Amino acid sequence: MNTHKDYDAWMAETGPVAAAMRFAMSVPGQILVNTAAFRLPEELRIESTWSVLDVGCGRAGLARVLAHRASLEQPPVGVDASRGMLLMGSRDQARPSAPADGTNNVRLVQGDATALSLGDNLFNFVYSGHTFKYFNDEQLWHCLVEVRRVMKPGSLFLAWEFAPTTSPLLDRWNRFVLEAGVPFERLRGYRELRRMAYDAGFDWVQSANLRPFLLPPIPRVSLIMGKAPEGWRSTIVEGRRVMEPMEGLTVAGRAETLAAKFMAVNDDVIATVEAASDEQWRATCADEGWTVGVVAHHIVEGYPLITGLIQALGSGADVPSWTLDKIDQSNKEHATKFASVTKAETLKGLRSGGMAAANAVRRLTDDQLDRRADVLAGAPAMTANEVIENSLIGSATGHLASIKKSI
Ligand SMILES: C[S@@+](CC[C@H](N)C(=O)[O-])C[C@H]1O[C@@H](n2cnc3c(N)ncnc32)[C@H](O)[C@@H]1O
């Protein structure tokens, strides 16, 4: 496929469809076509020091939005095969109206996503929006292998694309709409993309469930793919991929080890919730006396609270002290408020809250992990490490065991 040439030709057209597409890829257009991506800096806790790569960046609208919202210190790199797209992007950045804060100078590189002209282990975060559909299976495999190669150990690749539906008729219509300018190879669902990501060497893959996307009104599939931190490898245990430290190698730092341990539990909760039938979702967990749904959402509810606590402990800020009565009271209120919580809502919280918690843990130094403060009235002071082990990992593990017993 000569996608880049098609894009070059299309972007030079004067018709209304090409004009709409040009707008869609500009900075203001991103709020419509990549709506969910506006929250990425908060949801993924993108740090200002991160190196970021956009694969198939088009006019670099989203790269500029992220650079601005995450206050990136180094300009992100945007790779695209279409010279026309990149020229538009560089003209955008040269406009007098472009902010002069230095955060929007995306480094635009003309190149092929299936053979990146970039060195190994460079980026803390890579993303790609609406580009996979142009690749056949072999090209997509090469693209995934290449992206993994340029990622730093322990970093993430987030990708989203239009998704196939269950209706062949609707799929035909969606193809007609999406091919208004440039033909594409095909759309793939989550399972297929996940299999391909594993085949390409990614160590863990999860649905990112990015929502919403305002335009065009065609569903999206999104997934987040991880490259194992140094000293870790992934293996298949009972049909599930898990990460474990490699024998004989120096294990990653303490924080990274804790984060990986937590992610494994969170992945297990996600898989268990995904597999639960509607009937199982409503079953009662004997240990808590709540439904499976409420217990699963209770885990979600805890994540931001525990994450805040871990961050406060790490930074030496004031730590809110809890009492057992206060915890009981807030648990009761939660069980009532979320009595009919849905699986979709819970999964979303497990993914975004889990990711935020893992990132907060990952950032702690050994000294910060050992900082101690009063967390629970009447109990001995706890270190951040203990809060992570007992409250973050321990509580999710305990509730997960209870859910598994009940379904
Ligand atoms: C639909 S646009 C997406 C632009 C932007 N990522 C977004 O979500 O708005 C797809 C982009 O992928 C680029 N593209 C297609 N095949 C490519 C390849 N093999 N290597 C790099 N870029 C490619 C096209 O030139 C185009 O700019």
The ligand as an SDF file (V2000), in Angstrom:
LIG
                    3D

 27 29  0  0  0  0  0  0  0  0999 V2000
   -5.5200    8.6580   10.2170 C   0  0  0  0  0  0  0  0  0  0  0  0
   -3.9500    9.3780   10.2870 S   0  0  0  0  0  0  0  0  0  0  0  0
   -3.7630    9.4860   12.0410 C   0  0  0  0  0  0  0  0  0  0  0  0
   -3.0800   10.7260   12.4910 C   0  0  0  0  0  0  0  0  0  0  0  0
   -3.0460   10.8930   14.0100 C   0  0  0  0  0  0  0  0  0  0  0  0
   -2.2660    9.8550   14.6140 N   0  0  0  0  0  0  0  0  0  0  0  0
   -4.4380   10.9220   14.5770 C   0  0  0  0  0  0  0  0  0  0  0  0
   -4.8510    9.9950   15.2890 O   0  0  0  0  0  0  0  0  0  0  0  0
   -5.1240   11.9080   14.3440 O   0  0  0  0  0  0  0  0  0  0  0  0
   -2.8890    8.0550    9.8770 C   0  0  0  0  0  0  0  0  0  0  0  0
   -1.4600    8.5070    9.6860 C   0  0  0  0  0  0  0  0  0  0  0  0
   -0.6550    7.3400    9.5550 O   0  0  0  0  0  0  0  0  0  0  0  0
    0.3660    7.6310    8.6150 C   0  0  0  0  0  0  0  0  0  0  0  0
    0.9270    6.3780    8.1140 N   0  0  0  0  0  0  0  0  0  0  0  0
    0.3330    5.4440    7.3630 C   0  0  0  0  0  0  0  0  0  0  0  0
    1.1990    4.4380    7.1100 N   0  0  0  0  0  0  0  0  0  0  0  0
    2.3590    4.7520    7.7300 C   0  0  0  0  0  0  0  0  0  0  0  0
    3.6320    4.1160    7.8550 C   0  0  0  0  0  0  0  0  0  0  0  0
    3.8830    2.9380    7.2620 N   0  0  0  0  0  0  0  0  0  0  0  0
    4.5730    4.7180    8.5830 N   0  0  0  0  0  0  0  0  0  0  0  0
    4.3490    5.9160    9.1900 C   0  0  0  0  0  0  0  0  0  0  0  0
    3.1820    6.5710    9.0950 N   0  0  0  0  0  0  0  0  0  0  0  0
    2.1880    5.9910    8.3870 C   0  0  0  0  0  0  0  0  0  0  0  0
   -0.3520    8.4400    7.5600 C   0  0  0  0  0  0  0  0  0  0  0  0
    0.5470    9.1780    6.7570 O   0  0  0  0  0  0  0  0  0  0  0  0
   -1.2530    9.3200    8.4160 C   0  0  0  0  0  0  0  0  0  0  0  0
   -0.6680   10.5330    8.7360 O   0  0  0  0  0  0  0  0  0  0  0  0
  1  2  1  0
  2  3  1  0
  2 10  1  0
  3  4  1  0
  4  5  1  0
  5  6  1  0
  5  7  1  0
  7  8  2  0
  7  9  1  0
 10 11  1  0
 11 12  1  0
 11 26  1  0
 12 13  1  0
 13 14  1  0
 13 24  1  0
 14 15  1  0
 14 23  1  0
 15 16  2  0
 16 17  1  0
 17 18  1  0
 17 23  2  0
 18 19  1  0
 18 20  2  0
 20 21  1  0
 21 22  2  0
 22 23  1  0
 24 25  1  0
 24 26  1  0
 26 27  1  0
M  CHG  2   2   1   9  -1
M  END
$$$$
